[in-house]
Amino acid sequence: MEQKIRRDLNLGDNLRRLRDLSGLSQEKLCAELQRQGCDIGRTTYAKYEAGELNIRASVMVALRKIYQCSYDDFFLGLD
């Protein structure tokens, strides 16, 4: 039986927008996340932005600190 993958709402576009606004590359962002205690590689982070992988809450907490934004910024346009 063929399994179809259902696309759910994802934060990918907002993650990419926030990263672009901060002027960080994925590599530089991942280095900052690692300094914050999140062991995230660029490939994993790219999957977050592509909507292929759900982001962990601990990564969102670290991203909020890096971007100095509200949690609402992560969910912009998803309602």
Residue frames as a rotation matrix with the C-alpha (Angstrom) as fourth column:
MET 1
0.578 0.816 0.000 0.00
0.816 -0.578 0.000 0.00
0.000 0.000 -1.000 0.00
GLU 2
-0.271 -0.655 0.706 1.31
0.631 -0.675 -0.384 3.42
0.727 0.341 0.596 -0.95
GLN 3
0.137 0.242 -0.961 1.62
0.926 -0.375 0.038 5.88
-0.351 -0.895 -0.275 1.92
LYS 4
0.264 0.007 0.965 0.95
0.560 -0.815 -0.147 9.51
0.785 0.579 -0.219 1.17
ILE 5
-0.571 -0.507 -0.646 2.74
0.820 -0.391 -0.418 12.16
-0.041 -0.769 0.639 3.18
ARG 6
0.561 0.803 0.200 0.36
0.775 -0.595 0.214 14.87
0.291 0.035 -0.956 4.31
ARG 7
-0.510 -0.717 0.474 1.88
0.497 -0.696 -0.518 18.32
0.702 -0.028 0.712 4.37
ASP 8
0.354 0.537 -0.766 1.19
0.935 -0.232 0.269 20.08
-0.033 -0.811 -0.584 7.60
LEU 9
0.929 -0.093 0.359 1.67
-0.080 -0.996 -0.050 23.72
0.362 0.017 -0.932 8.46
ASN 10
0.363 -0.858 -0.363 5.35
0.925 0.379 0.029 24.32
0.113 -0.346 0.931 9.02
LEU 11
0.736 -0.148 -0.661 7.55
0.255 -0.843 0.474 27.07
-0.627 -0.517 -0.582 10.32
GLY 12
0.112 -0.833 0.542 10.10
0.913 0.302 0.275 26.80
-0.392 0.464 0.794 7.52
ASP 13
0.208 0.000 0.978 9.31
0.702 -0.696 -0.149 30.04
0.681 0.718 -0.145 5.71
ASN 14
0.929 0.161 0.332 9.28
-0.101 -0.755 0.648 31.98
0.355 -0.635 -0.686 8.99
LEU 15
0.640 -0.767 -0.033 12.56
0.408 0.303 0.861 30.38
-0.651 -0.565 0.507 10.09
ARG 16
-0.044 -0.644 0.764 14.14
0.999 -0.040 0.023 31.37
0.016 0.764 0.645 6.78
ARG 17
0.505 0.319 0.802 12.71
0.398 -0.910 0.111 34.91
0.766 0.263 -0.587 6.99
LEU 18
0.992 -0.128 0.014 14.04
-0.066 -0.409 0.910 35.44
-0.111 -0.904 -0.414 10.52
ARG 19
0.327 -0.928 0.179 17.45
0.679 0.362 0.639 34.08
-0.657 -0.087 0.749 9.55
ASP 20
0.024 -0.279 0.960 17.59
0.918 -0.374 -0.132 36.32
0.396 0.884 0.247 6.47
LEU 21
0.785 0.341 0.517 16.59
0.141 -0.911 0.387 39.36
0.603 -0.230 -0.763 8.54
SER 22
0.871 -0.487 -0.062 19.42
0.033 -0.068 0.997 38.60
-0.490 -0.871 -0.043 10.96
GLY 23
0.607 -0.644 -0.465 21.93
-0.782 -0.378 -0.496 38.36
0.144 0.665 -0.733 8.11
LEU 24
-0.116 -0.639 0.760 23.12
-0.693 0.601 0.399 34.90
-0.712 -0.480 -0.513 9.15
SER 25
-0.288 -0.020 -0.957 23.92
-0.767 0.603 0.219 31.99
0.573 0.797 -0.189 6.88
GLN 26
0.781 0.562 -0.274 22.71
-0.322 0.737 0.594 28.56
0.536 -0.375 0.756 7.93
GLU 27
0.180 -0.808 -0.560 26.28
0.556 0.554 -0.620 27.66
0.811 -0.200 0.549 8.88
LYS 28
-0.710 -0.463 0.531 26.73
-0.090 -0.688 -0.720 30.74
0.699 -0.559 0.447 11.10
LEU 29
0.138 0.844 0.519 23.33
-0.841 -0.177 0.512 30.23
0.524 -0.507 0.685 12.69
CYS 30
0.759 0.132 -0.638 24.14
0.070 0.957 0.280 26.61
0.648 -0.257 0.717 13.51
ALA 31
-0.324 -0.925 -0.200 27.43
0.483 0.020 -0.875 27.70
0.813 -0.381 0.440 15.07
GLU 32
-0.595 0.184 0.782 25.51
-0.593 -0.757 -0.273 30.15
0.542 -0.627 0.560 17.27
LEU 33
0.558 0.828 -0.053 22.95
-0.622 0.459 0.634 27.45
0.549 -0.321 0.772 18.16
GLN 34
0.386 -0.500 -0.775 25.81
0.466 0.831 -0.304 25.18
0.796 -0.244 0.554 19.20
ARG 35
-0.715 -0.619 0.325 27.17
0.076 -0.531 -0.844 27.94
0.695 -0.579 0.427 21.44
GLN 36
-0.209 0.752 0.625 23.67
-0.898 -0.400 0.181 28.06
0.387 -0.523 0.759 22.98
GLY 37
-0.574 -0.105 0.812 23.87
-0.599 0.730 -0.328 24.31
-0.559 -0.675 -0.482 23.70
CYS 38
0.611 0.775 0.163 21.83
-0.382 0.469 -0.797 23.01
-0.694 0.424 0.582 20.74
ASP 39
-0.485 -0.823 0.296 23.83
-0.165 0.419 0.893 20.47
-0.859 0.384 -0.339 18.75
ILE 40
0.648 0.742 0.173 22.26
0.165 0.084 -0.983 21.22
-0.743 0.665 -0.068 15.37
GLY 41
-0.509 -0.799 0.319 24.09
0.479 0.045 0.876 20.75
-0.715 0.600 0.360 12.07
ARG 42
-0.668 0.194 -0.718 23.39
-0.551 -0.778 0.302 22.71
-0.500 0.597 0.627 8.91
THR 43
-0.867 0.349 -0.355 21.73
-0.085 0.599 0.796 19.73
0.490 0.721 -0.490 7.21
THR 44
-0.501 0.700 -0.510 19.26
0.865 0.387 -0.319 19.33
-0.026 -0.601 -0.799 10.07
TYR 45
-0.423 0.331 -0.844 18.54
0.172 -0.885 -0.433 23.05
-0.890 -0.328 0.317 10.15
ALA 46
-0.863 0.092 -0.496 17.99
-0.498 -0.309 0.810 23.08
-0.079 0.947 0.312 6.38
LYS 47
-0.721 0.633 -0.282 15.34
0.470 0.746 0.472 20.40
0.509 0.208 -0.835 6.90
TYR 48
-0.379 0.582 -0.720 13.59
0.687 -0.344 -0.640 22.65
-0.620 -0.737 -0.269 9.44
GLU 49
-0.523 0.121 -0.844 13.45
-0.367 -0.925 0.095 25.45
-0.770 0.359 0.528 6.88
ALA 50
-0.861 0.169 -0.479 12.27
-0.423 0.285 0.860 23.06
0.282 0.944 -0.174 4.15
GLY 51
0.036 0.924 0.380 9.48
-0.999 0.039 0.000 21.73
-0.015 -0.380 0.925 6.38
GLU 52
0.119 -0.081 -0.990 10.91
-0.402 0.907 -0.123 18.21
0.908 0.413 0.076 6.21
LEU 53
-0.410 -0.329 -0.851 11.60
0.647 0.553 -0.525 17.96
0.644 -0.765 -0.014 9.94
ASN 54
0.722 0.680 0.130 9.73
0.331 -0.504 0.798 19.28
0.608 -0.533 -0.589 12.96
ILE 55
-0.178 -0.803 0.568 11.73
-0.197 -0.537 -0.821 21.68
0.964 -0.258 -0.063 15.08
ARG 56
-0.145 0.041 -0.989 12.38
0.860 0.500 -0.105 20.87
0.490 -0.865 -0.108 18.74
ALA 57
0.844 0.536 0.031 11.14
0.426 -0.705 0.567 23.28
0.326 -0.465 -0.823 21.40
SER 58
0.461 -0.737 -0.493 14.68
0.544 -0.204 0.814 23.71
-0.701 -0.644 0.307 22.78
VAL 59
-0.496 -0.614 0.614 15.85
0.861 -0.255 0.441 24.93
-0.114 0.747 0.655 19.36
MET 60
0.230 0.665 0.711 12.98
0.643 -0.652 0.402 27.43
0.731 0.365 -0.577 19.20
VAL 61
0.873 0.032 -0.487 13.93
0.444 -0.466 0.765 28.77
-0.202 -0.884 -0.421 22.63
ALA 62
-0.072 -0.987 -0.147 17.54
0.655 -0.158 0.739 29.23
-0.752 -0.043 0.657 21.48
LEU 63
-0.416 -0.035 0.909 16.43
0.861 -0.335 0.382 30.84
0.291 0.942 0.170 18.19
ARG 64
0.671 0.724 0.160 14.21
0.600 -0.657 0.456 33.27
0.436 -0.210 -0.875 20.05
LYS 65
0.608 -0.540 -0.582 17.23
0.403 -0.422 0.812 34.38
-0.684 -0.728 -0.039 22.09
ILE 66
-0.424 -0.821 0.383 19.41
0.746 -0.077 0.661 34.72
-0.514 0.566 0.645 18.99
TYR 67
-0.398 0.347 0.849 16.81
0.743 -0.421 0.520 36.65
0.538 0.838 -0.091 16.97
GLN 68
-0.908 0.128 -0.400 15.50
0.239 -0.625 -0.743 38.59
-0.345 -0.770 0.537 20.00
CYS 69
-0.659 0.747 -0.089 11.96
-0.428 -0.275 0.861 38.09
0.619 0.605 0.501 18.72
SER 70
-0.194 0.678 0.709 8.67
-0.888 0.186 -0.420 36.89
-0.417 -0.711 0.567 20.12
TYR 71
-0.671 0.029 0.741 7.36
0.114 0.991 0.064 33.36
-0.733 0.128 -0.668 19.67
ASP 72
0.440 0.891 -0.112 4.58
0.081 -0.164 -0.983 34.87
-0.894 0.423 -0.145 17.55
ASP 73
0.147 -0.463 -0.874 7.19
-0.881 -0.464 0.097 35.63
-0.450 0.755 -0.476 14.88
PHE 74
-0.834 -0.471 0.286 7.71
-0.336 0.846 0.414 31.89
-0.437 0.249 -0.864 14.38
PHE 75
-0.492 0.748 0.445 3.99
0.638 0.658 -0.400 31.34
-0.592 0.088 -0.801 13.74
LEU 76
-0.406 0.295 -0.865 3.29
-0.402 -0.908 -0.122 34.39
-0.821 0.298 0.487 11.57
GLY 77
-0.282 0.388 -0.877 0.69
-0.959 -0.112 0.259 33.58
0.003 0.915 0.404 8.90
LEU 78
-0.917 -0.139 -0.373 0.07
-0.177 0.982 0.067 30.02
0.357 0.127 -0.925 10.04
ASP 79
-0.693 0.702 0.164 -3.41
-0.091 0.141 -0.986 30.56
-0.715 -0.698 -0.034 11.50
